[in-house]
């Protein structure tokens, strides 16, 4: 699609059209009037007619264009534009009738000027009308593009605000659980409590750095996720085990920052809160065409928990973030088979 003309190019084209108009009128006056009267065949007379007529017409076109820049008529107000065009055409004609006799000589030319006033007024009306139509189309397109730009910026601000709000809601629940665990460890395992405090501070520091990052590499996301898992392992001890599988190709893939934490937190919640044995949370990543496929699995007790697709804020928040970023609702799936709960995320990759 061709790029739209800039204002400077448009004005340049209009000036060029004005010069062509002046030359054409000069030639017509010189050629056709000279047939009836040699006195009017003077190039000076024709050139003067062309200049004065073009200047008056240019002033009228500038006036109608300048008015339409700030005033766009409604559907029922186009008659006002026609009235304006007619009034300006009459003014231009009257200006020619008054100015040209002062700059030229000869009764024959004055008679020609009077005889041509109606055709002049009609031609001026058509020219000014064309200018009004071009101006209305031009400025309506500019207004439409400006409205689209403002709408796009407003939607982006609203989307960013909602994404920020979703990220902020992930932290309090995890933070409160960690502080409660630290409080429980202080009395009989002070070393573990201190280690957990350091891990929590490293995790929160990394979270603050990620707030301004829309997309991160999977290796960076997993590195940050390991800080979270280290804290959870202090809380649950030997009961929590993790298996992370990520090849080199998927490691360089990008995904929204902190996308995995609520999914893993959901897996730990279903895996550990409703069972008494050891729990293995599996995290696997692979590339499938132009998609990064993330799979998180955890065991669950079907008698005490009923995981459903989209249950809990964690999974709802992930699905909402994916929709806001990619405008798709089919990027997250959940399954519950054979006491294994599986969450699958597909992250589209930008093609270079």
C-alpha positions as CSV (number, residue, x, y, z in Angstrom):
1,X,0.0,0.0,0.0
2,X,1.4,3.4,-1.0
3,X,2.3,5.8,1.8
4,X,0.0,8.8,2.0
5,X,1.2,12.2,0.7
6,X,2.7,14.5,3.3
7,X,1.3,18.1,3.7
8,X,4.3,19.6,2.1
9,X,4.0,17.4,-1.0
10,X,0.3,18.2,-1.2
11,X,0.9,21.9,-1.1
12,X,3.6,21.6,-3.7
13,X,1.2,19.8,-6.0
14,X,-1.4,22.5,-5.5
15,X,1.1,25.3,-6.2
16,X,2.2,23.4,-9.4
17,X,-1.5,23.1,-10.4
18,X,-1.9,26.9,-9.8
19,X,1.0,27.7,-12.1
20,X,-0.4,25.4,-14.8
21,X,-3.8,27.0,-14.4
22,X,-2.2,30.5,-14.8
23,X,-0.3,29.4,-17.9
24,X,-3.3,27.7,-19.4
25,X,-5.5,30.8,-18.9
26,X,-2.9,33.1,-20.3
27,X,-2.6,30.9,-23.4
28,X,-6.4,30.7,-23.8
29,X,-7.0,34.4,-23.4
30,X,-4.2,35.2,-25.9
31,X,-5.2,32.6,-28.5
32,X,-9.0,32.8,-28.6
33,X,-9.5,36.5,-28.0
34,X,-6.9,37.5,-30.6
35,X,-9.2,36.0,-33.3
36,X,-11.7,38.8,-32.8
37,X,-9.5,41.8,-31.8
38,X,-5.8,42.2,-32.4
39,X,-5.7,44.7,-29.5
40,X,-6.4,41.8,-27.1
41,X,-3.7,39.6,-28.6
42,X,-1.0,41.3,-26.5
43,X,0.9,38.8,-24.3
44,X,1.0,41.4,-21.6
45,X,-2.8,41.7,-21.4
46,X,-3.2,37.9,-21.4
47,X,-0.4,37.4,-18.8
48,X,-1.9,40.1,-16.6
49,X,-5.3,38.4,-16.8
50,X,-3.8,35.0,-16.0
51,X,-1.9,36.3,-13.0
52,X,-4.7,38.3,-11.4
53,X,-7.3,35.5,-12.0
54,X,-4.9,32.9,-10.6
55,X,-4.0,35.0,-7.5
56,X,-7.6,35.6,-6.7
57,X,-8.5,32.0,-7.2
58,X,-5.6,30.9,-5.1
59,X,-6.7,33.2,-2.3
60,X,-10.2,31.8,-2.4
61,X,-8.9,28.2,-2.4
62,X,-6.6,29.0,0.5
63,X,-9.5,30.5,2.5
64,X,-11.8,27.5,1.9
65,X,-9.0,25.1,2.7
66,X,-8.1,26.9,5.9
67,X,-11.7,26.9,7.1
68,X,-12.1,23.2,6.4
69,X,-9.0,22.5,8.4
70,X,-10.8,23.5,11.6
71,X,-14.4,22.9,10.6
72,X,-15.6,19.6,9.1
73,X,-19.2,19.9,8.0
74,X,-21.7,17.2,9.0
75,X,-23.8,15.2,6.6
76,X,-26.5,17.9,6.6
77,X,-24.1,20.8,6.3
78,X,-22.7,20.3,2.8
79,X,-25.1,23.0,1.4
80,X,-23.1,25.5,3.5
81,X,-19.9,24.5,1.6
82,X,-21.7,25.1,-1.8
83,X,-22.9,28.5,-0.6
84,X,-19.3,29.4,0.5
85,X,-17.9,28.2,-2.9
86,X,-20.5,30.3,-4.8
87,X,-19.8,33.4,-2.7
88,X,-16.1,33.0,-3.2
89,X,-16.5,32.5,-7.0
90,X,-18.6,35.8,-7.1
91,X,-16.0,37.6,-5.1
92,X,-13.2,36.4,-7.5
93,X,-15.2,37.4,-10.5
94,X,-15.9,40.9,-9.0
95,X,-12.2,41.2,-8.2
96,X,-11.3,40.5,-11.8
97,X,-13.9,43.0,-13.0
98,X,-12.4,45.7,-10.8
99,X,-8.7,45.1,-10.9
100,X,-8.0,44.0,-14.5
101,X,-9.3,47.3,-16.1
102,X,-6.8,49.2,-13.8
103,X,-3.9,47.2,-15.1
104,X,-4.8,47.0,-18.8
105,X,-5.9,49.4,-21.5
106,X,-8.5,49.2,-24.3
107,X,-12.2,49.3,-24.4
108,X,-12.3,46.0,-26.3
109,X,-10.7,44.1,-23.4
110,X,-13.1,45.7,-20.9
111,X,-16.0,44.6,-23.1
112,X,-14.5,41.1,-23.2
113,X,-14.0,41.1,-19.5
114,X,-17.7,42.0,-18.9
115,X,-18.9,39.4,-21.4
116,X,-16.9,36.6,-19.8
117,X,-17.9,37.3,-16.2
118,X,-20.5,34.5,-16.1
119,X,-18.2,31.8,-17.5
120,X,-15.4,33.1,-15.2
121,X,-17.7,32.8,-12.2
122,X,-18.7,29.2,-13.2
123,X,-15.1,28.1,-13.7
124,X,-14.1,29.7,-10.4
125,X,-17.0,27.9,-8.7
126,X,-15.9,24.6,-10.1
127,X,-12.2,25.1,-9.1
128,X,-13.1,26.3,-5.6
129,X,-15.5,23.3,-5.3
130,X,-12.8,20.9,-6.3
131,X,-10.5,22.5,-3.7
132,X,-13.2,22.2,-1.0
133,X,-13.8,18.5,-1.9
134,X,-10.1,17.7,-1.8
135,X,-9.7,19.5,1.5
136,X,-12.7,17.7,3.1
137,X,-11.3,14.3,2.1
138,X,-7.8,15.2,3.1
139,X,-8.6,16.5,6.6
140,X,-11.2,13.8,7.2
141,X,-8.5,11.2,6.6
142,X,-6.1,13.0,8.9
143,X,-8.8,13.1,11.6
144,X,-9.6,9.4,11.1
145,X,-5.9,8.5,11.4
146,X,-5.5,10.7,14.5
147,X,-8.6,9.0,16.1
148,X,-7.2,5.6,15.3
149,X,-3.9,6.5,16.8
150,X,-5.5,7.8,20.0
151,X,-7.7,4.7,20.2
152,X,-4.7,2.5,19.7
153,X,-2.7,4.3,22.4
154,X,-5.6,4.1,24.8
155,X,-6.0,0.4,24.2
156,X,-2.3,-0.1,24.7
157,X,-2.3,1.8,27.9
158,X,-5.3,-0.2,29.1
159,X,-3.7,-3.4,28.1
160,X,-0.4,-2.5,29.8
161,X,-2.2,-1.5,32.9
162,X,-4.1,-4.8,33.1
163,X,-0.9,-6.8,32.5
164,X,0.8,-4.8,35.2
165,X,-2.1,-5.5,37.5
166,X,-2.0,-9.2,36.7
167,X,1.7,-9.4,37.5
168,X,1.2,-7.5,40.8
169,X,-1.5,-10.0,41.9
170,X,0.9,-12.9,41.6
171,X,3.2,-11.6,44.4
172,X,1.2,-11.2,47.6
173,X,0.0,-14.8,47.8
174,X,3.5,-16.2,47.3
175,X,5.0,-13.5,49.6
176,X,2.7,-14.2,52.5
177,X,3.3,-18.0,52.3
178,X,7.1,-17.4,52.3
179,X,6.9,-15.1,55.3
180,X,4.8,-17.6,57.2
181,X,7.3,-20.3,56.4
182,X,10.2,-18.1,57.5
183,X,8.3,-17.3,60.7
184,X,7.8,-21.1,61.3
185,X,11.5,-21.8,60.7
186,X,13.0,-19.1,62.9
187,X,12.4,-21.0,66.1
188,X,13.9,-24.4,65.3
189,X,15.8,-23.9,62.1
190,X,17.3,-20.4,62.1
191,X,19.8,-21.2,59.4
192,X,17.1,-22.4,57.1
193,X,15.1,-19.2,57.8
194,X,18.1,-17.0,57.0
195,X,18.8,-18.9,53.8
196,X,15.1,-18.5,52.8
197,X,15.3,-14.8,53.5
198,X,18.2,-14.4,51.2
199,X,16.5,-16.5,48.5
200,X,13.3,-14.4,48.9
201,X,15.2,-11.2,48.5
202,X,17.0,-12.5,45.4
203,X,13.7,-13.5,43.9
204,X,12.0,-10.2,44.6
205,X,14.9,-8.3,43.3
206,X,14.8,-10.3,40.1
207,X,11.0,-9.7,39.9
208,X,11.5,-5.9,40.1
209,X,14.0,-6.1,37.2
210,X,11.5,-8.0,35.1
211,X,8.6,-5.6,35.6
212,X,9.7,-3.5,32.6
213,X,10.5,-6.5,30.4
214,X,7.7,-7.7,28.2
215,X,9.5,-10.7,26.7
216,X,12.4,-12.7,28.0
217,X,14.4,-15.7,26.9
218,X,13.3,-19.1,28.3
219,X,16.7,-19.7,29.9
220,X,16.3,-16.4,31.8
221,X,12.8,-17.3,32.8
222,X,13.9,-20.7,34.1
223,X,16.8,-19.1,36.0
224,X,14.3,-16.8,37.8
225,X,11.9,-19.7,38.3
226,X,14.7,-21.7,40.1
227,X,14.9,-19.0,42.7
228,X,11.2,-19.5,43.4
229,X,11.6,-23.3,43.5
230,X,14.5,-23.0,45.9
231,X,12.2,-21.1,48.3
232,X,9.4,-23.6,47.9
233,X,11.9,-26.5,48.5
234,X,12.8,-24.9,51.8
235,X,9.1,-24.8,52.7
236,X,8.3,-28.3,51.8
237,X,11.7,-30.0,52.2
238,X,12.3,-33.3,50.5
239,X,8.7,-33.7,49.5
240,X,9.1,-31.3,46.5
241,X,11.2,-32.4,43.6
242,X,11.5,-30.8,40.2
243,X,12.5,-32.0,36.7
244,X,13.3,-29.4,34.1
245,X,13.9,-30.3,30.5
246,X,14.9,-27.6,28.1
247,X,17.1,-28.0,25.0
248,X,19.3,-25.4,23.4
249,X,16.8,-24.5,20.6
250,X,13.9,-23.8,23.0
251,X,16.2,-22.1,25.5
252,X,16.6,-19.1,23.2
253,X,12.9,-18.8,22.5
254,X,11.1,-15.8,24.1
255,X,8.0,-15.7,26.3
256,X,6.2,-13.2,28.5
257,X,8.2,-12.6,31.7
258,X,7.0,-14.5,34.8
259,X,4.6,-16.6,32.8
260,X,5.8,-19.9,34.3
261,X,5.6,-19.0,38.0
262,X,1.8,-19.0,38.4
263,X,1.6,-22.3,36.5
264,X,4.3,-24.0,38.7
265,X,2.7,-22.5,41.8
266,X,-0.6,-24.0,40.7
267,X,1.2,-27.4,40.2
268,X,2.7,-27.2,43.7
269,X,-0.6,-26.3,45.2
270,X,-2.4,-29.2,43.6
271,X,0.5,-31.6,44.1
272,X,1.5,-31.0,47.6
273,X,-1.5,-29.6,49.4
274,X,-3.7,-32.7,48.7
275,X,-1.1,-35.5,48.9
276,X,1.2,-36.8,51.7
277,X,4.0,-38.4,49.7
278,X,6.8,-37.0,47.6
279,X,5.8,-34.9,44.6
280,X,7.6,-34.4,41.3
281,X,6.8,-31.3,39.3
282,X,7.9,-31.7,35.7
283,X,8.6,-28.8,33.4
284,X,9.4,-29.5,29.8
285,X,10.0,-27.1,26.9
286,X,10.3,-27.9,23.2
287,X,9.8,-26.1,19.8
288,X,7.0,-27.0,17.5
289,X,7.3,-25.0,14.3
290,X,6.8,-21.3,15.3
291,X,5.6,-22.1,18.8
292,X,7.4,-22.6,22.1
293,X,5.5,-25.5,23.8
294,X,5.7,-25.5,27.6
295,X,4.3,-28.4,29.6
296,X,4.0,-28.5,33.4
297,X,2.9,-31.7,35.0
298,X,2.1,-32.6,38.7
299,X,0.4,-35.5,40.5
300,X,-2.9,-34.8,42.2
301,X,-5.5,-36.7,44.2
302,X,-8.7,-37.0,42.3
303,X,-10.6,-37.6,45.5
304,X,-9.6,-34.3,47.1
305,X,-9.1,-31.9,44.2
306,X,-11.0,-31.3,41.0
307,X,-8.7,-29.3,38.7
308,X,-10.7,-27.7,35.9
309,X,-9.5,-25.7,32.9
310,X,-9.0,-22.1,34.0
311,X,-9.6,-22.7,37.7
312,X,-7.8,-20.5,40.2
313,X,-6.4,-17.0,39.7
314,X,-3.0,-18.4,38.5
315,X,-4.3,-20.2,35.4
316,X,-6.9,-17.5,34.7
317,X,-4.3,-14.8,35.0
318,X,-2.0,-16.7,32.6
319,X,-4.8,-17.2,30.0
320,X,-5.7,-13.5,30.3
321,X,-2.1,-12.4,29.8
322,X,-1.8,-14.6,26.7
323,X,-5.0,-13.1,25.3
324,X,-3.9,-9.6,25.9
325,X,-0.5,-10.2,24.3
326,X,-1.5,-12.4,21.4
327,X,-5.3,-11.9,21.1
328,X,-5.9,-15.6,21.2
329,X,-7.8,-17.9,23.6
330,X,-6.4,-21.2,22.4
331,X,-2.8,-20.9,23.7
332,X,-3.4,-22.7,27.1
333,X,-4.8,-26.2,27.7
334,X,-5.2,-28.3,30.8
335,X,-5.7,-32.0,31.2
336,X,-6.3,-34.3,34.2
337,X,-5.6,-38.0,33.4
338,X,-4.4,-40.9,35.5
339,X,-3.8,-38.6,38.6
340,X,-1.6,-36.4,36.5
341,X,-2.6,-32.8,36.0
342,X,-1.0,-31.2,32.8
343,X,-0.9,-27.6,31.7
344,X,0.3,-26.9,28.2
345,X,1.2,-23.4,27.0
346,X,1.9,-22.4,23.4
347,X,3.9,-19.2,23.0
348,X,4.0,-17.8,19.4
349,X,7.5,-16.7,18.3
350,X,8.2,-13.6,16.3
351,X,9.5,-14.4,12.9
352,X,12.6,-12.6,11.9
